[in-house]
Amino acid sequence: MKTGKMRRIVLAASIVLAIASVSNGDLIAYYDFGMTSPSSANMGTAGTVADGVLINGATIVDIDTSARGVEYALQLNNTTGSGLADCQYMNITNGNDWFSSIVSGGLGPFAIAAWVHQDVCTTATWNTLISKGYDSAFYVGTGTPYGYGIDKFVFSYPEAIGVSEPLRSDISARNSCWTHVVVTVDGVDYKTASLYINGVLAESRQTWSSLAANTLDILIGAEPNKTDCQYGWNGLIDEVRIYDEHIDAQGAYDLFINTYSECGQYPPWVTSVDIVGPEKVAEGGEVQYAAIACIRYDWEPCCDVDVTSEACWWVIPDTNASINSSGLLTVGNIGTGESITIYAGYSLDAFGLISKLGELEVLCSNEYHVDCVDGNDLNDGLSRETAFATIQKGIDTAQDDQTVLVWPGVYVESVYFIDKAITVKSAADAAILEAAGYNAVSFYTSEGQDTVLANFVIRDSNTGILASTGTPTISNITLVDNDLGIEAENGAEPNITNCILWYNDYDLYRDPVPLEAQYSCIEETGVGVGNISSDPLLADPNNGDYHLLSERGRYWATYDVWVLDNVSSPCIDSGEPNVEPAAERRPNGGRINMGAFGNTGYASMSEWSWAGDINRDGVVNLADFAILADDWLEGLSWAE
């Protein structure tokens, strides 16, 4: 009798044979491997002996742990060898085919149950748990000679269901877990064969024939009709039971559960549920999540089980998001920075166990990221760490009212907007876009003012920006060394502001009406309000530095430092006067700069316009006077 306080999901096997009284529908052989050697046992009314014989060093091992008492299992190490002479297994018939006589030569019902634990390093294409001939009588194991699921449990009943079409399960035996297996055939005229894994039906199929008779022995852990022992079992086997009766679904479940209680172990329980999927999602998208339950069998390590389809899913708040029974999340109109929480509940209630709840907080975003250095267009684009590699992928993916953030780098591509009301802008220091011989950016499908391109350097292209139709917004773009800076055709009216166009063959072109820009630095003196034609004093355009020179401070990207120049660019503080330079580093003069870095943290600096505007809110008023009054007559200790 086993004394273990807790046991593995599978009670380790033993060659000890315990025989119950045999009547019609009874346990006819039971190998619990609870002793160190097998003992003889009578087969009841069959009048035969079903002692098991260990072959070629097959051993009963002690799987003792400090938490459990002494437990034993049949251990088989079958990885190489040329035939049965090299295999480790147990022969339970030894030339005396008591099995065939008890089940009426295959006409009667029968069932076989066992707990198994396969070595995760097993590599063979099929491994035998118990067999009387895979191509004639029956075979239980993983995989088949025909290549189905090398690590998946199968039940081959060839004469009735075909040797190449066994009953199959989707459960892997190579998962570091003990697994309970039941195979059974009923005794009615049109017989049904069934395979159960851990008390759950894996597959059931009606058959048209009885079990075929043969003279082969029944072997536990090896195939009697196979000459290569690498197809034997590699791991542990326990609690092998053979019945001369059919076991139905309830019986398979009860047998799974009862083998725990018989041996003093606890049934399996769920210790946690993890929700697997992205922690950031975009509006208007669909994202698949999975629920992984950690199920413990006795004190064994957790077996991770995908319970996505069995879990109960919900999301909070559910006003603008929903999730279906398969874990597919649909996100509605949720603002950037808002979050939702996904829940997945899972229970082994059928086992009388407590439910577990998994939760995952998901940040919602209107932004996609692009990074030509570390990105990949196979990513989801929802963070810099999972950024796309190309701007076009970001545009293709984004929906109306979303933003594509482009991280620093040189992007060699030709970009097409696709009639989307989206913003495409640099995420930090301005990205560089070039398309030698092509249009760098094209607006072809009547984009409106809600389609925005901002904070880029566009260089060395045939045409920097082509607006074929529509009224897109083009803001804070530096266009240099292009054949043509910006071209409009077919009546397009792009809204061009805060740009620098310099060193191009032609800056602005539209025929017959000249193309207009505002608050921009245009070498050709373009038409529009607030434009200038002074040298923009780019820091080092020949070496790719298009920042504006500044006596108050300019960012030097090569060394990630801020430096002081001897002169300041006329493009500093020359952008649209009604736009707050909230993103520019202070002091910033209170007005955005022209060019790719305007209204970003990398804009060249200038002194604030009004000394009296103490709080730098753009207006001199009582708030500034209050600050002055609060400090009135205060001073440093050295000041007179």
N, C-alpha and C positions, 0 to 999 in steps of 0.2 A: 504494500500500500504506500502510495506516495505521501510525503509529509510536507511538501512545499507550501510555504505561506502564500507565495505568489508564483505563477508560472508563465512561461512564454505563451504566446497565442496558440502555439502548437505545443502540445505536450510532447517532449522529445520521445523518440521511438524506442521501443525495447523489444527484444525478441521474446519477452515473456508472453506466453499465450494463455489467455483466459477464455474458457469456453462456457457459454451459457447453455441451458437445456435447449435442445433442438426440437421444435415442433413446427408446424406449418407457419412460416413467417417469423423467423427468429434470428438472433445473432449466432452465426455458426463459427466464427473465428474472430479472435480479438487479440491483437498484439500491442501491449501497452509498454513494453520494454522497461518495466519497472524493476527488474532484477538484472543481475550481471550475466545470467545465462538462461537459456530457454528451458522450459520444463514440459514434460508430456502432458497432454490433456485430451480427454475423450471428446469426440464430436457428437455426443449424444446419440440420437436415433440413427445417425448416419453410420455410426460404428467405426469411424476411421480416426486417425490421428493427424492433426494439422500442425505439428511442431515445426517451427522454423529453424533452418540450418544456416548459420553464417558462413559465407564463402569468401575466400581470398582476403582475409584480414578485415572484413567488415566488422565493425566494433560497436559496442554500446558504450557511450561516453557519458560522463558526469557533467551535466550543465549546471552545476551548483553555483549559486551566488549567495552573498551574505544576507540578502533580503529574503531568499527562499531557502527551503531545505534542500535535500539532495533530490535531484531529478535526473532522469536518464533519457537518452535518445539514441536511435540507430544512426550512426554516422557512416556515410559512404563517400569515398573519394574516387570518383571516376572522371578522369580528364584525358587519359591516354591509354593505349592498349590495343592489341590486335584482335581480341576475341573474348568470349566469356571466360576463358582460362585466365585472363588478366583482370577481370571485373570483380568489384566488390558488390555483393548483393545478398539477399536472403531468399532461399528456396523454401516455399511453404507447402509444396506438394511432394517433391522428391520421388517422382515416378508413380505416386498414388493419387490419381486424379479424383479426389474426394469432391472437388468443386463441381465438376460436370455431373456427377451422380446426384448431388443434392439439388442442383437447379434443373434436374430432369433433362440433362443433355442440352441445356440452353433454352428449353421451352418455358421454363418457369421464370418468375421474376428474380432479380437480385439487385444488390446495392453494395458499393464499396465506399468507405469514408476514411480519410486520413488527414493528419496535420503534417505540413511540410515546410521546410525552410531551405531555400536553395542558396548556394554560395553566389554572391553578386558578381564574382569574377568568372562565372561559368560562361563559356563561349560557344559550346556546341549548338548545332541547329535544332536538336531535339534531345530531351532528357526524360528517361522513363521513371515514373513513380511506381507503377505496378502493371504487369502485362502478362498475358497468356498468348501473345502473338499479335503484333500490330496489324498484320495483314490477313488475319484469319479470325481470331476469337475477340479479344478486346485489348485496348491499350489506354492507359491513363498517364499523362505526363505533360511536358511542355513542348510545343512545336511538333512537327511531324516530318517524316522523310520527304514530304512534298513541299517543305519550306514555309508553312504557315506560321507566323508569329513566333519566332524561335524562343521567346521567353513567356509566351501566353499558354495558359492551361487548356488542354484539349482532352476529349474522350472519343476514341476511335472504336467503332462497333462495326467492323468492315462489312460483314455479310448483310447487315441491315441498312446501314447508312452510308456505306462506301468508304474505302480506306483513304481516299484523297479528300473526303469532305467530312472531317470529324466535327463533333460539337465543339464550339469554341467559346472562349471568354476573352475579355479585354484586360484582365488583371495580369500584371507581370509578376512572375515568381521571383524575379531578381530585384527585390525592393527592400531587402534587409528585414523583412517581416515574416512572421509565421502566417500561413494561410491554410484555411480549412477547405477541403475538396470532397465533394460527394458526387458519385456517378451512380445512376440507377436506371433500370429497365423494368417496365411493368409486365404483367403476364396476360394481358388481354389479347384478343385475336389480332388486332392491329396495334402492335406494341409501340410504346413511346419511350424514347431514350432521353435522359435529362442530365445536365451538368450544373451543379451548384457550387458557387465560390463564396465562402464566408456567409453561408445561410441564404444567399440570394441567387435566384435562377439566372444563369448565364445564357443558356440556350436549351431548347427542348424541340425534339423533332419526331414525327411519327415514322415508324419503321415498317418494313414489309416482310421481315424475316426474323427468325430466331438466331440466337447466338450459335455460331459455327463451332462444331466439335473439332478438337485436334488433340494430339498426344503430348503437347508441350507442357512443361511445368509452369506454374505461376511463380513469377519472381518479383520480389519487392526490390526496386532500385535498378533493374536491368531488363533488357529486352531479350527473351529467349530465342528469338528468330533473327537476331542481328549479330554480325561477326565483329563489330567494332565497339569496344566497351566505352569509348568516349561518349556514347549515347546513353550511358547509365546515369543514375542520379548522382549529383555532386552537392552534398549538403546533409541535412538532417531529416529524419522521418519519424513520426510518432503516432500513437493512437490509431493504428490501422484496424478497421472493423469491416467484416464481410457479413452480409445478411442474405438470407434466401427470401427476401421480400422486397417489394418496391417501397421506396421512400418518397412521399409527396413533399410539396413545398413547405408545409408546416413542419413535417418531420425533419427535413434538412435544416431548417432554422433552429428547431429545438435541439437537434444533435450538436449544432454549432455552439449554442449557448450552454447546453448541459455539460459539455466536456470541460468547461471551465469549473463549474461547481463541483463536479465529481473529483476534481484534482485540487481543490482548495485555492483556485486562482480567481481573480476578479475578472468580470467581463470587460470588454474594451470600453474606453471612454474617450470623449473628445476633450482635449486639453486647451485647444485654441482654434480659432478660425482666422486666417489671414486673407485679406483682399489684395489681389495682385493686379496691378494696372498703373497707368500714369497718375501722378499726383498733381498734374496740371492739365486742364482741358480748355479747348476753345469753344466760344459760342457757336451754336448752330451745327455742332458736330456730333458724331456718334462714336463712342469708345467702348470697347469690349473689356470687361473685367472678369476675373476668375476668383473663385473662393476655394482656398486650400485648407482642409481640416487636418489638424494634427491629431491622429488617433493613436492612443497607446494601448498596447496589449500587454497586460501585466506590467513588469518593469522594463520591458524592452524599449529601445529608442523609438521615438515617434515615427509613425508611418504617415507621410504626407499623402493625402488623398484628395483628388480634384472632385469637389462636391458642387461645382458651379450650377449644374442643372437641378440639383436637389435642394439647394439653399433657398431661403426666403429672402428676397431682395427688397430694399426700399431706400429712398433718398430723402434727406431733410436739408433745407426746405424743398418742397416738391412743387412750388408755384411755377418755376421755370426750368425744371429738370425732372426727368423720369427715368426709371430703370426697369427693364422687363425681367421676366422669370429666368432668363438665360444670362443675366448680368450685362446686358447691352444698355449703356447709359446714353440718353439723348439730352443734349444741353440746349436750352433756349436762350433767351435774351438776359444774360447775367453779366453785370459789369466787371471790368478788370479789377482784380484784387478781392472780389467777393469769393466766398467759399461755400461748398456744399459738403455734406457728409453722407457717404455711402455706407449702408449697413447690409450685412449678410448673416442671417441666422441659420444655424444648422444643428440638427439634433439626431441622436441615435435613439429616439423614443421607442422604436420597436424593440430595443434592448433594455428599456427601462432606464435610460441614462439622461443626464441633464443636458439641456441645450447650451450651446456656446454662441456668442455673438462677435462677429468681426466688424470693425469700422475703419474707414479711411477718409480723412479729410482731403478734399480735392479743391485746389485753387482754380478759379475760373479766370480766363484771360481772353482779351480781344486781340492778342498779339502773337505773331509768328516771328521766329528768329532765323536769320540767315548768317552763316559764317563760312567764308570760302576757305579758311585755314583748317578748321577742325570739323566742319559740318558734313552732312551726308544727306542726299535727297531721299534716302530711305527712312530717315528719322521722322519724328512727329512734328518737329519745328516749334514745340511749345516752350522751349527754354534755350539758352545759349548752349547748354550742355548737350541738348538734343536738336541742335539747329539744322536747317537745310544747308546745302552747299551753294545753291544758286538762287539768285533773286527771282528768276522766273518760277521756280518751284514755290516760293513764298506767295507770289501773285496768284498762281494757279490754285493754291490751297485756300487763300483768304476769302472771306465772304464780306459783303457790304458792312461798312462801319468798323472794320477791323484794320489793324496796323501791321505792316511788315517792317521789322526792325533789322537793319543790315549792319553787321559788325565790321570793324575796320579791316581793310584788305583791298587788293586789286581784283576786281571782278571782270573777267574777260568774257563777255556775253552780250547778246542783243536781246533787250527786254521788251516784251509786248504787254501792254495793259489790255484787259479783256472786259471792258464795259462794267467795271466794278467800282463802287464808291468806297475805295480803300485809300489808306495813306501808306506810302512807301518812303521810308526815311532812314538815315543813318542812326545807329543806336548809340554811338559814342563819337570818337574822332571820325571825321567824315570818310566814308568809303569812296573808293575810286572805281569808276566804271569806264571801260573802254571796249570798243568794237571796231577794230581796224577794217575799213572797207564797207562797214554796215552802219545802220542807224543804231545808236546805243540804246535809245528809248523811243518807243513808238506808241502813239495813241491813235487807234484805228476805228474805234467803235463808239463814237459820239459820247465819250466820257464827259461828265459834268464837273462843276467846281468841287464836288465832294471827292473827286479823284485827285489825290495830292502826291506830288513828287517833291521831296525836300532834302536838303543837306547832303548833296553829293558833289563830288568832283567828277566831271565827265570830260574825258580827254581822248586824243588820238583816234577819233572816229570819223566816218564819212559825214554823218549828221549827228550832232549830239542828241537833239530831241526833235522828233517829227510829230506834229499834231495834224493828223490827216482830217479829223473832224472833231467836233465837240469843243468844250470849254474847260479843259483840265487846269488845275492849279499847279504852277511851277514856281517854287519858292526856295530861296537860298541855295542856288545851284551855281557852282563855278565851272564854266565851260572854257577850256583852253586847248589850243593846238588841234582843233577840229577843222575839217574842210568847211563845214557850216555849223554854226552854233545851234540856233533854233529855227526851224522852218514850220510854217503853217500853210495848209492848202485846203481846198474845198470849203472855204468859208469858216474854217476853224478859228476860234477866238480864245486861245490859251491866256490864262491870267498869270502873267509873268511879273514877279516882284523879288526884290532883294538879291538879284543875281549879279554875277560878274562874268562878262564875256570878253575875253582877251586872247590875243595871239591866234585867233581863228582867221581863216581866209575870208569868211563872211560871218558876221555875228547874228543878225536877224534877217529873215527873208520871208516875204509873202508878196505875191503878185496878184492884182495890181496895187492893192492897198498895203502900205508898209505895216509891218508887224510892230506892235507897240508893247513896251515894257515900262514898269514903274519902279522908282527907287532902286535902280540898278546901275552898275558901272559898265558902260558899253564903249568899247574902243572906237566904234564907228559913229558914235553920237546918235543913239537911237531916239525914236519918238516916244514921249511919255513924260509924266510928272515925276520930278525928283531924281531924274537920271543925271549921272556925271560921266565925264570922259577922261578923268585923270588916271594916271598910272596907279593901279591898285596896290603896288608895292607888295607883291607876293614874296614870301620869305626866300624860297629857293626853288622856283618852278622847274629848273633844269634837272633837279634831283628829286622831284616829286613832293616838295613841301609847298603847299598852297595856302598856309596860314598868313595872316596879315601882319606886317611889321608893326611893332608897338613900343613906344617909349615907356608905357606903363606895365607891359607884360605880355609875352607871346608864348604859346605852347610849342615846345620843340619835341616832336613825337619820337625822334630817333633816340633821345636820351630820357624821355618822359620827365622833362623839367620845364619850368617857366623861365624865360630869359628876357632881358631888356634890350631894346634896339635903340639906335640913335635917331630914328625917325618913326613917324606913325602913318599908317595907311589912311588915305582919305575915305576909304570904305568903312572905317570904324565909326559907329554911331550915325550911319547914313542910310539905314534901312527905313522901313515904314515907321513913321513917328507914332502911329496909334497902336503899335504892337508892343506889349510889355516885354522887356528882355529878361523874363523871369529865370530862364535857364542859364543865362550868361554869368560867368564868374564875376564877383564884385571886387573892385569898382568897375562898373560897366558903362558909365556915361548916361544911363537911363534910356538908351535907344538901341535897337538891335543893329548888328553889323550886317553889311552886305556879304554875300558869298556863302560858301558851303558850311562854314562854321558858325554863322550867325544864329543867335538864340540857342546855342548849345554850351555846354560846360567847357568847350575848347575854343570859344571866341576870344580874340585878342582883347585886352582890357584897355580902359580909359578912365580918367577921373570923373567923379560924379559931377553933374552939371551945376547943381546949386549947393553951396556950402551950408545954407540954412536948412536944407532938407535932411535933418539929422537922422531920421529913421529910414531914409531912402525909400519912401513910398511914392515918390514922384511928385509930391506937392508940399509946399511949405505952408504949414497951418498951425493951429493951436497944439496939435500933438507934438510938434517939434519944440514949440515954446515950453510945453510942460516938461519935456526932457531937459531943456536948458534951465528952467526954474528949479527943477529938482537938484540939479548940480550947482546951483548958483553959489558962488564964493567957495566952492570946494576946490582943492588943489593938491598937488604933490608936495611933499615935505620940503623939497629943495627950492620950490618956486616962491617968489616974493609977490 
